[in-house]
Each structure stands twice: as C-alpha cells, then as structure tokens.
Amino acid sequence: MSVAGQKAYQPYILSDETSQSLVVVVPERGGVITDWRIQDQKIFYMDKERFADPTLSVRGGIPLLFPICGNLPDDTYTLDGETYQLPQHGFARTSPWEVSQQSTSDGASITVTLRSNDQTRAVYPFNFELNYTYILKGNTLEMRYSHTNLSQKPMPFSTGIHPYFSVTDKSQLELDIPSNQYKVKGDPTINTFSGEFDFNTEEIDWAFVNLSQQSAVVTDKTRNLKLTVNFDSNYSTLVFWTVKGKDFYCLEPWTGPRNAMNTGEHLLIAEPGKTVETVISMTAEMG
C-alpha cells in the first residue's frame, strides 16, 4: 500500500499492489477522483480538455455533489424566507479542497476537506466542514462522506456523486438497477422501466426512485468487467445519465432528488454541531 502526494494541482495517488489498482485524486479541482485503474483497465471516463480548463465543470471521474443534487428551478431556492441561488449540483465540485489526512494503515486512504467561506455562505447560509475520505482496498473503492454543521441552526442538504464510467459499446452493458420506477428530467411522472435502455436516443437522464435495495450492478460484456455500486440508506435516488456518441455512462447515487431544497423531499438535516455521514463503495471485478 502506498500514498503519494505532490503540490499544486498535482494528483495524489492511492495504490494497492496486490490487486494492481490505483486511484488518482486531485483535491484542488473539486476534490475529484480523476482515475481508477485495475490491472491497467480504466474504470472512469475523463474529458481531459474540460478538466484542463478551470472555468468548466469536470466531466469525468467522480465529481462531488453538495449541497444539492441536480438543478433547481431558475437555480433558486428559498430558506427561512430568504432566496438564494445555486448552480446545478451545488459548489463542491467546483471548489478547491485540501488534503487533511493520509494513511496506509488499513488500505490506502486520503481525506479531502472543504470548509465554508464567504463565497459559499453567500449562496448557502451555513458554516460547515466536509471531510470526504477515499479508501482503496484491493479492488474496492470506499468513499466516506462526513458533513459537519458548524452553525447554530439545522443545516439541510443533499449529497451525491456523479461518476463517469468508461464504456466503448453501450449495447454490451447489462444493468441491474434496484427499481423499475423512474422520472425523466423535467417531468414529475413516474414511468415503469422495462429493463432496457435505448442508447440510440440523444440523451438518457432518468432518476430511479423507490429503490428496493441499496446497490446496483453493471456488467460490461465487452471488457468482462462487473461493477457493483453500494450506497447506504441515506441515498434515495439513483440517476442514470448518458449522451449519444460519448464513451461514458453515469450511475449517480443521490440522497435527495432534484429540487429537494425547495420541496424538502428526502433532505438530510445536520443538527447544530452534529455530523451526518454517508457511505458509497464500488467494487470492480475483472472477468
């Protein structure tokens, strides 16, 4: 096991020699995991041109969603009679994080931290500290997300991830999703899932609801790669998103659905001085 760190927009690398796996984290670019490889197989897609442009959001790896998942109507929400504006998925994925801890004691791990500041308080009126820990152990990547409320009032939020999984032939994907009920972005209607996606459509952006279990499995028959995504009971929604002609699909566990900050649906609440922790893990198995 090893953890290596370098300065200034440089990657931190978690590695596990036994499973020949490594994970790359770039704290200053939204605390994002940019790469995960097992036996030289790339698990994640990365748009390198967007990544190199700090004015653009990252499309690739695992962008972090906080304090909202998805978009708000007119990017606006109301809290305690005040109106605030937040861009889609919030500000965590575009904020610089810092490394607060590294360890090799039980797997290779790194903790990245984001604290509230004047910019965040202008759009989200809370003092907080986020400590997100990535642990690589064999062929499993565990992510422990800690959200601490340093304010004197209860702090509502949603959290989630937006992983971009690499794929060359989407027709060779087998998906085991723990729900047959989904909503298309922008439409409150609950539809019934047939078990198949039509990858010839320009875009698929479906939020699966009423989950029957806290895991999903995707098998990429082209690569003999089986990917299992587990998430704790805080996560109520699983979004599947892909765009025609792009070599990725996204499978996104969210604690709350779009617009939860306005509707209150499945909002998590951290009481003053308290911490709410959520956990997601991914295991990759090669054929």
PECOR-V805233 format. One record per residue. N is the residue number from 0. RES is the residue in one small letter. PHI is phi in whole degrees, -180 to 180 (none if undefined). PSI is psi as a letter, one per 30 degrees, with the letter a starting at -180 (* if undefined). BURIAL is 1 if it has 24 or more other C-alpha atoms within 12 Angstrom, else 0. Layout:
N	RES	PHI	PSI	BURIAL
N	RES	PHI	PSI	BURIAL
//
This chain:
0	m	none	k	1
1	s	-152	l	1
2	v	-130	k	1
3	a	-124	k	1
4	g	-131	k	1
5	q	-135	l	0
6	k	-90	l	0
7	a	46	j	0
8	y	59	g	0
9	q	-98	l	0
10	p	-79	l	1
11	y	-107	k	1
12	i	-117	k	1
13	l	-101	k	1
14	s	-137	l	1
15	d	-134	j	1
16	e	-65	e	0
17	t	-58	e	0
18	s	-95	g	1
19	q	53	h	1
20	s	-123	l	1
21	l	-147	l	1
22	v	-128	k	1
23	v	-115	k	1
24	v	-120	k	1
25	v	-119	j	1
26	p	-58	e	1
27	e	-70	f	1
28	r	-104	h	1
29	g	80	g	1
30	g	64	g	1
31	v	-81	k	1
32	i	-81	k	1
33	t	-98	f	1
34	d	-154	k	1
35	w	-144	k	1
36	r	-126	k	1
37	i	-130	j	1
38	q	50	h	0
39	d	69	g	0
40	q	-85	k	1
41	k	-82	k	1
42	i	-83	e	1
43	f	-107	k	1
44	y	-86	k	1
45	m	-146	k	1
46	d	-86	j	0
47	k	-68	e	0
48	e	-66	e	0
49	r	-65	e	0
50	f	-61	e	1
51	a	-75	f	0
52	d	-104	j	0
53	p	-65	f	0
54	t	-83	f	0
55	l	-106	k	0
56	s	-71	l	1
57	v	-76	k	1
58	r	-115	j	1
59	g	153	l	1
60	g	63	b	1
61	i	-128	i	1
62	p	-62	k	1
63	l	-103	k	1
64	l	-109	k	1
65	f	-171	k	1
66	p	-93	g	1
67	i	-133	l	1
68	c	-116	k	1
69	g	79	a	1
70	n	-112	l	1
71	l	-105	l	1
72	p	-58	k	0
73	d	56	g	0
74	d	57	g	0
75	t	-125	k	1
76	y	-140	l	1
77	t	-119	k	1
78	l	-142	k	0
79	d	52	h	0
80	g	81	f	0
81	e	-104	k	0
82	t	-106	k	0
83	y	-131	l	1
84	q	-121	k	1
85	l	-134	k	1
86	p	-73	l	1
87	q	-51	k	1
88	h	69	g	1
89	g	83	a	1
90	f	-111	f	1
91	a	-61	e	1
92	r	-74	f	1
93	t	-112	g	1
94	s	-96	k	1
95	p	-77	k	1
96	w	-101	l	1
97	e	-127	l	1
98	v	-81	k	1
99	s	-113	f	0
100	q	-161	k	0
101	q	-140	k	1
102	s	-154	l	1
103	t	-128	g	0
104	s	-74	e	0
105	d	-139	i	0
106	g	89	l	1
107	a	-86	k	1
108	s	-138	l	1
109	i	-144	k	1
110	t	-113	k	1
111	v	-112	k	1
112	t	-127	k	1
113	l	-129	k	1
114	r	-113	l	1
115	s	-61	l	1
116	n	-148	a	0
117	d	-59	e	0
118	q	-68	e	0
119	t	-72	e	1
120	r	-66	f	0
121	a	-67	f	0
122	v	-113	f	1
123	y	-152	j	1
124	p	-80	h	1
125	f	-139	k	1
126	n	-94	k	1
127	f	-148	l	1
128	e	-139	k	1
129	l	-105	k	1
130	n	-123	j	1
131	y	-110	k	1
132	t	-113	k	1
133	y	-107	k	1
134	i	-126	k	1
135	l	-105	k	1
136	k	-141	j	1
137	g	64	b	1
138	n	-102	g	1
139	t	-117	k	1
140	l	-111	j	1
141	e	-107	k	1
142	m	-127	j	1
143	r	-110	j	1
144	y	-110	j	1
145	s	-111	k	1
146	h	-122	j	1
147	t	-109	k	1
148	n	-91	j	1
149	l	-101	g	0
150	s	-96	l	0
151	q	-95	g	0
152	k	-131	l	0
153	p	-58	k	1
154	m	-112	j	1
155	p	-85	k	1
156	f	-164	l	1
157	s	-121	l	1
158	t	-141	l	1
159	g	-175	l	1
160	i	-130	l	1
161	h	-131	i	1
162	p	-70	k	1
163	y	-103	j	1
164	f	-91	k	1
165	s	-75	k	1
166	v	-153	k	1
167	t	-102	f	0
168	d	-138	j	0
169	k	-65	f	1
170	s	-68	f	0
171	q	-97	g	0
172	l	-89	k	1
173	e	-113	k	1
174	l	-114	k	1
175	d	-113	j	1
176	i	-105	k	1
177	p	-81	h	1
178	s	-168	l	1
179	n	-116	g	1
180	q	-122	k	1
181	y	-147	l	1
182	k	-119	k	1
183	v	-80	k	1
184	k	-51	k	1
185	g	88	g	0
186	d	-134	k	0
187	p	-75	f	0
188	t	-65	k	0
189	i	-90	k	0
190	n	-104	l	0
191	t	-101	k	0
192	f	-85	k	0
193	s	-82	f	0
194	g	101	f	0
195	e	-126	k	0
196	f	-107	k	1
197	d	-96	j	0
198	f	-77	g	1
199	n	-85	f	0
200	t	-73	l	0
201	e	-62	e	0
202	e	-153	k	0
203	i	-120	k	1
204	d	-139	i	1
205	w	-117	k	1
206	a	-105	j	1
207	f	-81	k	1
208	v	-126	l	1
209	n	51	h	1
210	l	-65	k	1
211	s	-90	f	0
212	q	-154	l	1
213	q	-103	h	1
214	s	-158	l	1
215	a	-139	l	1
216	v	-129	k	1
217	v	-124	k	1
218	t	-110	k	1
219	d	-100	j	1
220	k	-68	f	0
221	t	-62	e	0
222	r	-109	g	1
223	n	52	h	0
224	l	-115	k	1
225	k	-110	k	1
226	l	-118	k	1
227	t	-113	k	1
228	v	-112	j	1
229	n	-110	k	1
230	f	-146	k	1
231	d	-76	l	1
232	s	-73	f	1
233	n	-68	f	1
234	y	-90	j	1
235	s	-103	f	1
236	t	-135	k	1
237	l	-128	j	1
238	v	-99	k	1
239	f	-110	k	1
240	w	-138	k	1
241	t	-154	l	1
242	v	-125	k	0
243	k	-58	k	0
244	g	85	f	0
245	k	-108	k	1
246	d	-87	h	1
247	f	-149	l	1
248	y	-136	l	1
249	c	-115	k	1
250	l	-128	j	1
251	e	-118	j	1
252	p	-75	k	1
253	w	-120	k	1
254	t	-73	e	1
255	g	-128	l	1
256	p	-77	l	1
257	r	-55	k	1
258	n	67	g	1
259	a	-61	f	1
260	m	-65	f	1
261	n	-91	e	1
262	t	-87	f	0
263	g	84	f	0
264	e	-67	j	1
265	h	57	g	1
266	l	-66	k	1
267	l	-87	k	1
268	i	-127	k	1
269	a	-99	j	1
270	e	-71	l	0
271	p	-54	k	0
272	g	77	g	0
273	k	-105	l	0
274	t	-120	k	1
275	v	-110	k	1
276	e	-113	k	1
277	t	-127	l	1
278	v	-137	k	1
279	i	-130	k	1
280	s	-137	l	1
281	m	-130	k	1
282	t	-123	k	1
283	a	-111	k	1
284	e	-121	k	1
285	m	-93	k	1
286	g	-35	*	0
//
